[in-house]
Every structure is written in structure tokens, then in C-alpha cells.
Amino acid sequence: MMTYNELIKNINILLVDDDEDYLMMTEAFLKQIGYQVEVANNGKLALEKLNQKDYEILLLDYFMPEMNGEEVIKEIRKTNQEIIIILQTGFSGQKPPIETMQTLNIQNYHDKTEGIDRLNLELISAVKIFNQQNQIELARYKTNAIGSLMVGIAQEIKSNLLSVSAGIEVTNLFIQDKKLMLERENLEKLNDSYKANKESLERVDKVLTAIINQSTEDVDYVMADTDIMEIIKLILKNVSKETGVVLNTKIALKQNSYLKGSVNDVIFVSCEILKQLIELQEAGSSIQFVLTEDQDNWYFSMTSEKVALLHNSKFYLIRKLMISMKNISLKEEENKLILVIKKT
């Protein structure tokens, strides 16, 4: 579970107020605590920023010229029901009616005359509520995603098991006919069959182990880099085959490297993002998936010309849920998404 200080580093706050002094003072205070803060000095600018970037919390002044807080909230709630809104006013006793707060889906209210420390307490409460809701949503999303992935790999597992079954039948035939068993050519075939079946079972075991551990909360898992790549390729094999999109993978780590920590979360998120990218690609095109590292982090890089098209509601949910994933962050560059897992 992430600590409060770890969590707030991923919380983006939009602070909106027409009082420049209050704006500057509050922004500095919140950044000192550890929040990511951006500001707007009017309602129209706030709406523009909200359309350009995802924020988790909105601190919104109620009394502003041209467009007041209530009007801003009505526009926001047309498309965004997720953002936590704390309405602020500098006029003591001017708290909006409960009916208004419920109708506009406002999570809290702050009287600026009560001071900055009071605002901090309300933010702490908002962050905890956000995290609790996120954990519930994360568990639900993982369960649904794992169910979808299981459907995708069921065919592959079935194929592997049929291969094992065929190998057993061949072995049984050789055992029953000792003459066949003693022929060198048949012994080589039997050995090849054994190796193929062993590899099939190992691949199935890796995928199932990853999925089982993925569903266990707060599991720090250790996995070889080659195993990670095998699991990702196996999970995405069917969707890649159906769409005709090639997934090219590369490992640029130290030889026989092992990753530890939130590895399963990274596999889960990588597969979800790659699946969306594959579905956006044209048949015959390709996606690059590369695993690299430096002294502090491991990097899972996904390169595709369709990255810009990922800004949809489903991808927003992935970004939102990642806030509650320990030691994992997402960077975006031109035609590239990079999942970063911090070395612990």
C-alpha cells in the first residue's frame, strides 16, 4: 500500500481563484507539501486546462467575475464525473446549500477565512477518499482485465495441453512396442516431444503464476526479464494474430536480469496498453516493446504512431488507477509510452 506522501506526488491539483495573492500563496504551500499544482485565475481558463490535462482534485473559488464556480462545475460535470471538487469562498457564512453540493456533485467546501491549515486537512481527507475509491476500482478493473486476458490465453493453453496429450500418446506407443523404443530415430523423436511438452507446460505455468500473483494484493514478485517478455507475448498472441499487427520485443538489460517489486502490475498495465494500441493499428504494421534500465528504474517502452489516439475514456481509467500503484509511473513522449518501475 502506498503511503500518503508517495500518493500525493501523483495527485494533480488545479487551483482556480481570481485573487492573485491567494493563488500564489496557496500554490506555494501545496507544492511545498508535495502536491502537483497548476493554477488558473478565471473559470474559462480552468475549463481549457481541464480539457488539456487530467486532474484529480479541483480547488475552485465560488465568487469569480464572468463565470462563477457553479457555472464552471456545471460545465465540468457534463463530461467529467470523476474529479474531486472542493468549492472555496472568502466570505464567511456563504456556504452553498447542501442541495447545491449534491446536485453538482461537490465533494467538499472550504471557507478561506479558516486558514490554509484547514484547507490542508480537507485535502488530506479528499486524497484518502480518492485512494479508497481508486483501490476498489483498481481491484474491479484488474478482475475484469484478468478475465479478458484469461479468455485470450485459454486457446493457447488448450493448444499446449493438447500437445502434451499427444506426446503422452506417442510415449505410450513407444513403451508398448519395445522395438520402436530401441530405434535411435524414435528415441530422438521421443526426446524432442519431451522437450516441447516441457516448454509448453513451463509457459503455461508462467502465465498462470503471474495471473495468480497479480490478484494477490501487495505481492512483491521477482521475475526474469525473459519470463516477462514470454508472458506478455503469450497473452497478446491471439489479439496480434487476429489483427495482423506484429509485436516486436527487445530486452536491453544486463544478462539474466531479474526484476522485482511491482512486476505483475507492470505486466498487467503493459498488456492493457499494448492491447489498445494493437487494436488501433492497421494490419501489417508493428509495435515496438522494449525493456531497458538505468541505476534507479526499469523502463517498459511502447512505440507506435497511434499513441496519440489512446486518449480515450478507457485509457484515462488506466492512468487514474495507476496513481494507486506503488513505484510505477507513466511517461509520454512523441509516439512513445514508457512505464517506469522504480527499483526498490
N, C-alpha and C positions, 0 to 999 in steps of 0.2 A: 504494500500500500504506500502511495506517495505521501510524503509529509506536506504540511501546509506550505512551507517555504518552497518546496520543489514544485508544488502545484501552481502557485501564483506566478511563477516565471512564464507559464504558458497561458495565463489569463490576459486577454486583450481587453482593455477598457477604453471606451470612447467617452470623454468628458466634454459636456456641452454647456456653455454658460456665456452670457453676453457681458459679464463683469470680468474684464481682462485681469484685474488684480487677483480675484478669486481663482480664475482659471490658472494663472501662473503659479500661485501658491499651492493649490491643490495638486496640480500636475507634479510639481517638485516633491511634495510629500508622498504621493503614491509611488512615484518612481524610486524614492529612497527606500520604501518598504520592499519593493521588488516587483511591482506590477509593470506590465507593458501598457503605456498610456499614450493616447493621441487625443488631440483637442479640436474643438470647433466652437466658434463664437456666435453661431446662429443655427436655426433649425434647418435651413436649406442646405448649408454646408454639411451638417450632420447626416442628412439623408444621402448626400453624394458620397460621403465616406463609407456609409453603411452599404451602399451598392457596390463599392470597390473592394471591400475587405470584410472578413468575418470577425465580429467582436463577440465576446461572451457576456460582458456587462456594459450597460449604458447608464451613465450618471447624467441626468437631464434636468436642466433648470426649467421650472414651470413658467415663470413670467419672463418672456422674451418678446421683443418687438417683431413685427411682421408675421412670425409663425411661433405660437406658444407651444409649450410642452405637450399639451393634449393633442394639438393638431399634428405634431411630429409623431407621437405614438400611434395615432390612427393610421398614418401612412405606413409606419413600420409594420404594424400588425396585419396589414394586407398581405404581406409576403413572408414575414418572419415572426413566428410564434416562440422561437427558442431563446432569444436574447433576454437576459435578466435586466429589468429596468428599475432603477431607483430614481424616483422623482424628487427633485430638490427645490426648495424655496427659501428665500432670505427673510420672509415675512412670518414671524412667529404667530401661530394660531391659524394659519391659512392652509392647513392640511386638507387635501382633496377628500371628498366624501368616499366612504367605503364602496358605495355602488360604482363610483367612477373608477376606482382602483380595480375592482373586479371586472367591470365591463372592458376596460382597456388592457387587462392582464398585466397590471403593475405589481411587481414583487415587493417593493418597499418604498418608504417615504423618508426623506431626511430634511429636518429643519436646520438650515445652515447656522442659525444662531446658537445651536447646541455645541458647535465646535467641530474641529477636524477629527478629534479622537472618537467622537460619536460616529462620524462617517466611517471611520476605520472599523468599528465594531459591526456596523451594518454590512460592510463589505466582507468581513470575516464570515458572518452568517450567510451571506449570499454565496460565497465561494464554497462553503460546506454543503449548502443545499445543492448547488450546481454539481459538485463532485458526487454526492449521493445519487442524484438523478442520473448522472453520467455512468456511474458504476452499474446501476440497474439496466440502463440502456445498453451499456457495453456487454453485459452478460447475455442480454436478449439477442443482441446483434451477433455476438460470437456463436451462440447456439444456432441461430438461423444460418449463418455463413458456413459453419461446420457441417450442418445438414446438407447444404447445397454442395459443398466440396465432397462430402461422402457420396452423393449421387454421382458426381463427376468421376470419382476414382473407383466406384463399385465395379464398373465394367473391366477396368484394368486388373483389379483384384480377382475378379471372376476368371479372367483370362489366365492369370498366373496360377490360380488353383487348378484350372483345367490342365495346364501344362504339367503341374506336379502330379495330377492324377494319371496323365498319360505316361509320365516317367515311371510311376509305380507299376503300371500295367506292363511296360517294357521290361522292367526289372524282374517282375514275377515270371514273365515268359522265359527269360534267360535262366532263372533259377530252376524252373521246371524242366528245361531242356539243357542238361549239363554240357552236351556237345556244343551248343550255341554259346554257352557261357565261356568255354575254354578258348574260343577263337579270338585272336588278338583284335581283329576288326570290331567284333562285338563288344569286347571289353572297353575299347576306346569309345564306342558309342554310348555304352553304359556310363562311363566316366563323364562324358560330355553332358549327358542327360542329368546326371547328379549335380554337376556344377551349375547348369542352367536353372534347375529346380531350387538349388540352394540360394542362388542370386535372386530368384523370384520371391522366395519366402523372406529374404532379408529386406527387399524393397517394400514388401507389404508390411513387414514388422516396423520399419522406419516410419512409414506414413501413419500407421495406427498408433504407434507410440507417441508421435508428435501430436496427433489429434487428442489422445487421452490426456497428455500433459497440458495441452492448450486449454482444456476445460477445467483444469485444476488451478485455483486462484493462488497467486503469489508463488508460482513454481519458478525457481531459477534453474534453467536447464542448460546442460553442456552438450554441444553437438559439433561434429566435424564439419568443416566447410563443404566437403564433397557430399556429405549426407544432406545438408541444407539444399544444395543445388538439385540433388536427386529428387527430394521430396517436392520441391517447387515444380520441377519439370513433370513429375508424375501427376501431381494434382491438376496441372494445366494442360496435360497432354490431350485430353478429349476436346476441350474448347479450342485449342490450337488447331487440331485436326479438322474440326467442323468448320472453322472459319478460313482455313488455308493460310493462317498467319504463322510465320516462323518465330520461335522464341530462341534467340541466341544468348547463350550464357557464358560467362568467363569469371574465373577466380584469379585475383591478383593479390594473394596473401602469402605469408611465409608457408613453406611446405608443411603439409599435415597440420594445419592450424585448427584449433578448436575455439568456437565462440561460446560464451557463457552469459548468463543473465536472462534478459527478456527475449530470448531467441525465438520462442514459439509465437510471441506477439508479433515479431517482425515477419515471420513466415506467414502468419495469418493476414497481416496488413498487405504484405507484398503480393500475395496471391489475389487478394481482392482488387488491388490497384491494377495489377497486370491483366486480370480478367476483364476489367472495364476497358483497358487500353486495347486489348486484343479484339474486343467486340467493336471498337471504333475503327479498326484498321481495315484496309481493303485486302482481299485475298492476294497472296503472293508477296505482301510486304512483310517487314520484320520488326521486331522489338529487341533492343539490347538490354540485357540484365547482367550487371557486373558487380561483383563483391570485392571491395578494397578495404584498406585500413590505414590508420596512422597511429601515433602513440596513444591517443586518447579515445578514438572511436573506430567502429566498423561502419562501412557505408554500403548500402544496398541501392545501386543506381539503376534507374529505369529510363531509357532513352527512346522517345518516339515523337514524331512530328504531330501526333494527336494529343499531346499533353494538355495543350490549352483548352481542348474540348472537354476536359474532365470536370470543369467547374459546373457541376450539377448537384441536385439535392442529395443524391446517394454518396457522392464524393465528399460533400460538405459534412455528412454524418460521420464518415471515416475520420476526417480532420478533427471533428469535435470530440469523438471518442478517444482519439489519440492523446488528448490532453491528460487523461487519467492513466495513461500507460507509462510505467516507470522507465526512466532513462531512454526514452525514444522520442525523436523529433522528426519533422518533415521539412526538408528544404526544397525550394522550387527554383530551377534555372530554366533558361530557354530550351525547350524540347526535352527537359530532363526533370525527373523527380528523384530525390535522394532521401531514403530513410536512414536516419543516423541512430545507431545504438551505442550508448556510452559504455566504455569499458569500466567495469567495477573492480 
